[in-house]
């Protein structure tokens, strides 16, 4: 009699992917272009700049078109991540669990909707590891060389691959990784000057935010356990994730690091974490699995909680930032879109915007910064009593006032 395959986990994964798409589109609808994103769009001439400009040229200049490439990068990364996990997790259901956790990691949600290098670097990192795992070594070497010109974030990847090549005594991998590292430094440069400022705690905090706190603790446990256990397979995934964490921790003693510097390289440790957990869990009799079930509950709860903070971040204005909305972690991704709608409705599409950062953001939404205009826009806190205010803008999030602007006519 033919054994039937239980497809329930697959259907759950399929549903989660659609839920993920819905959540990401909802997040995009609540975002405005930030100043850093506007700089990428208007000022810089990087690969990222050309990608977002092309997307907006095809689909129109709006938030969905701006962030569409990163949504595509996200779902391509999901496919590659699943394929990479096949070499680490033998059970299909374990791989499904791994991908679902990957989808809801706060750092992954952020990289899927924000215009920065993290999403692209993650995709390319997964692609290169996939090439290595499937013995496409020539393509692996070529990809590493090409990436040396795309982002300086890959310097960290090359250092980790170099250590891996030395460990497995593969001279060609070591040589190519070292060569690509030198090429990347020559192309982008590498600054380590200045006085040490001590950003270690900040970096640890960002790692915890990327994984969620409990999962981050298990990440540290996993890379440590694999390091000290001789029987554990120290593969390229472990070297990249563990090496990136150690190097980032060391460099953060003297300088500030950014999400795209380490997210793509640390986050790929998730299959290793799942393997270590299930190996320990299944090695015990059911009556001795209670502490693992409790730990799993805490991890999943913290993961869901921090993921929902990203998705429902406007709620935090009412809960924690009512008096100081500028302290909200997503404040720089709010206001501009709503302000542009207000200005267009009131026929203020050409005016002098005193804040150059806001001017660049509003430019994306069709508001022209005319420095010769006698009508100008400024935040309420800079408005004097003698100014002639012709229109007022107030933005509320969850019944909380977060921004006020005045349109003023010069006397």
N, C-alpha and C positions, 0 to 999 in steps of 0.2 A: 504494500500500500504506500502510495507517495505521501511523503511528509509535507504538510502544508507550511508555508513560510508565513510567519506573523508579520504583516505589513503595518501594524498599528504604529510602531515607532517612526516609520517612514512618513506616515500621514501626519503624525504629530509634528515632525520636522518641517514638512511641507506647509502646515498651518502656521508654524512659528515664523517661517520665512515671509509669508504673506502679512502676518501681524507685524513683523519687523519693518516691512515696506510701508505699511500704514502708519506706524509710529514715526518713522523717519520723515515721511511727508508732512505729518502733523507738526513735527519739530521745525521743519523748514518754514512752514506757514507762520510760525511765531518768531522767526528770526529776521533781523535786518542786516545788511552788509556792514561789517565792522571797518574801522579805519585800516587795520592791517590787511584785510581782504581787499579793500578799495585800492590800497597801494599795489597789491599784486595785480589787480585788474588794470589800473591806469598807468602806474609808474614803472614797475619792474618788467624785465624782458626775459623771464625764466620760462622753462618748459610749462610750468604751472600756469603762467600768465597766458601763454598761447592757447592752452587747453580751455581755460574758462572764457577767453574772448571768442574762441571758435564756437563754443557751446551757446553763448549769448547771441552770436551772429546768426546761428541756425534757428534757435528757439525763442529769440527775443530777449531783451534786456530785463530780466526779472529774477527773483530769488531762486525759483525752481531751475531755471536754465543755468544760473550761476553754480548751483550745487549739484546739478545732475551728474557731471563727471565723477564726483566723489561717491555718489550713490552707486554708479556703475562699478567703480573701483571696489566698493564694499561687497557687492554681490559676486564679483569675480574672485575676490579674496576668500569668500565663503566656500566657493567651489575648490579652490586650491588648498585651502585649509583642511577640508574634508579629505582630499586626496593625500595630503601630507600625513594626516593622522592615521591613514591606512597602514603605514610603515611602523607605527608605534602602538596602535590599538588594534588588536586582532579581532575583537568582537564588534560587529556592526552597530549594535545598540550603544556600545561605549562611544563609538564615533559620533553617533547622533547626539548623545548627551554632551559631548565635547563641543560640537558645532553650536548647539543651543546656548551653552554657557558663553561661547565666543560671541555670539550675536548680542547678548545682553551685557557684556562687559562695558562699563561706562566709557572707557577709552575708545572702544570700537564704535560705540554710538556717536561719540564726538567726532571721530575721524571720518565718519560717513557723511557728515553734514557741514563740516567747517572747511573753509578754503585754506588749507595748508598742506605741507608735504607729507604729513603722516599717512594719509590714505594711500597715496601713490607709492611711497616708500614701502609700506606694508605689502602692497600687492606685488611689487618687484622682488621684495625679499622672499615672499612665499614662492614666487615663480622660480627664483634661483635655487631655493632649497628643493623644490619639486624636481628640477632638472638634475640636481646632484643625486637625489634619492633614486631616480630612475636611470642613472648611469649615462645621462646625456652630457658627458663631461665637456665636450667641445662647446656645446651651447652654453653650458654653465660658465666656462671661461669667458666666452664672448659677452655674455650678459653682464658678468662682473666688470668687464672692461668698459662697456657702454655706460653702466650705472655710475662709473667714476666721474663722468662728465655731467650727470643729471642732478646730483645732490651731494653736498658734503656730509650728509647724515650717513652715507655708506662707508665712511672711514671707519666707523665703529664695527660695521659688518666685516670689513676686510681684516681688522685686527682679530676678531673672533675666528674667522675662517683660517687665518694664519696659524693661530694656536691649535686649531683642530687639525690642520695639515701636519704640523709638527708632531702632534700626539699620535696620529695614525701613520706617521712616517711616510707621508705622500709628498714627495719633493715638488711635484708639478703644482699641486694645489697651493702649497706654501709659497712657491715662487710667484704664481699668478696673483695671489692675495697680497703679497708684499708689493709687487709691481703696481697693482691697482691702487693700493694705499698711497704709494709715492705719487702716482699720476693725479689722484684726487687732491692731495695736498698741494701739488704744483698748480693745479687748476683753480682751486678754491682758496688756498691758503689755510693756515691754522693758527689762530691767535690764542696765546696762553699768557700774554703779558698782563701787567696790572697787579695790584695787591690782592692777596687771597681775601675773600669776603665771607666764605662759609655758607654755602647754600645746601649743605647736606640734608638738613631737616626739611627744607623746601622740596628737595628731590625725593626724599622718602615719602613726603606727603603726597606728591604728584603720583608716585608709584602706587600708593594706597588708593588714590582716587581712580587711577586707571583700572586697577583690578577690583576694587572694593577692599576694605581693610582685612577681613578674615581671609579672603582669597589671596591677598598679598602675603600674609603670614605663611600660608601654605605654599606659595610660590618660593619663598625663601627656604622653607623646610625641604621642598622638593629638590632644588638645585644643590642644597647642602647634602641631602641624603644620597643623591646620585654621585656626588663628589667623593664621599667617604666609603661607599659600598663598591667593592671590586666587581661584584657580579652584575651591577647595573651598567646598562649600555650607555656609554658617553658618546652619543652621536652628534651630528652637526647641529641639530636643534638645541641640544643641551649646551653646547659650546657657545652658540650665538646668544641664547637667552641668559645663561649664567655670566658669560664674558661681558655682555652689554651692561648687566646690572652692576658688576664689580667695577668696570671702567667708569660708568656714570657716577657711582658712589665716590670714587677717588677724585674725579674731575670736579664734582660738585663741591668739594672742599674749598675750591678757589674761584669757581665761576658758575654762573646760572645756566641751567640746561633747559631745553624746551621739549615739548611733547614729541615732536617729530624726531628728536635725537635718540630716543630709546624705545618709544612705544612699539614700533614695528619689530624690534628685535627681542624684547622681553615677553611680549604677549604670545609669541609662538610656543612658549613653554607649556601652554595649557594641555596639550595631549600627554606630556610627561606627567603633569600633575594628576590627570585623570587616571593614567596607568598606575602610578604609585598608590593612589587612593584605593582603586579597585583591587589591586594585588593584595594590599593589607586587609581590605574588607572581606574578600572572598577566602582568605587564608584562615579565617576564624569561624568558629561554629556560630550559628544564629544567636545563641544566648550571650555571646561575647561581642556582638556587633552594636550594642546600644550606644556606646560612646561615639562610634562612627556616625550613627544616625543623628545623634544630637549635634555633632560637629557639622554634618551636612545641612541640617536645618538652619544653623546659625549662618553658614556660608551663603546659602541660597537666599535667606532673608536679607542679609546685608547687601548681596548683589542686586536683588530686586529693589531694595530701598534706594541705593545710590543710582541705579538706572532710572528709577522714577523721578529722582531729583533732577536729572537732566531733562527728561521728557516734560515734566510738570514744573520746571524751574520758575515760571512766573508766580507760582503760589508762595515761593519763599519771600517775595516782597512783602506780603501781608504777615507772614509768620516771623521773619527775622530781620528784615531790612526796611521796615516802615519809616524809620527815622533817617537812615543813611542808605538809600537805594543804590548809590554809587558803589557800595561794597559788594553788591550782588555779583557772583562770578560770571554771569551772562549779561551784565549791564551794557557792555560795549557792543553787544549784538542786538540791542533793542533801540527803540526811539526813531531811528532815521526813516524807516518806511512809513510809519504813522505820521511823522512830521512832514514828509514829502506829500502825502495825501492831503493833509490839512492845507499846505501851501498851494497846491494845485486847485483845490476847491475854492480857495479865496483869491485865485488869479495872481499869486505871487511866485511865478515861475522864474522870474529874473530879479534878483535882489542881491545885495551885498551881505555875505555870510562871514561874520567876523572870526568864527572858529574855523580854522583851515581844515581841521580833521573832519568836522561835520560837513564842511563844504564839499570835500572829496566824497564823502558817503552819499550826500544828497545828489551829487552829480550822477550817480548810478541810476537814480530814480527820476532823472530829467529836470532837476532844479539847477539852473545856471547861476554861478557865482559872479555877478556883475559888480565889479569894484567901483564902477562909475555911477551906480544907482544911488539915488537919494533915499531909498528904502532899504533898511538893513535888518538882519535877523541876529538876535543874541539871546543868551539865557537870561532868565528873569533876574538872577542874582547880580548881573552886571548892569542892569537898567537903573538909571538915576531918576529922580523925581521930576526933573525938567524935560525928560524925553517925551516926545509925542507918540504914545502907543496907539497904533491903528488896528492891531489884532493881537489876540492872546491864544497861545496853544498850551493845553495841559494834557499830559498822557497819564492814564491810570492803568495799572495792572492789578487785577484782583482787588478792585476798590482801593488801591493804594496809589497815591500820587508819586510818580517817579521822575517826572521831568516837566519843566515849564520854560517856554520860549515866548519872546515878545517880538512882534514885527513893528519896527519903529520908523517913523518918517523924520528925516533930517530937517531941522528948522533953518 
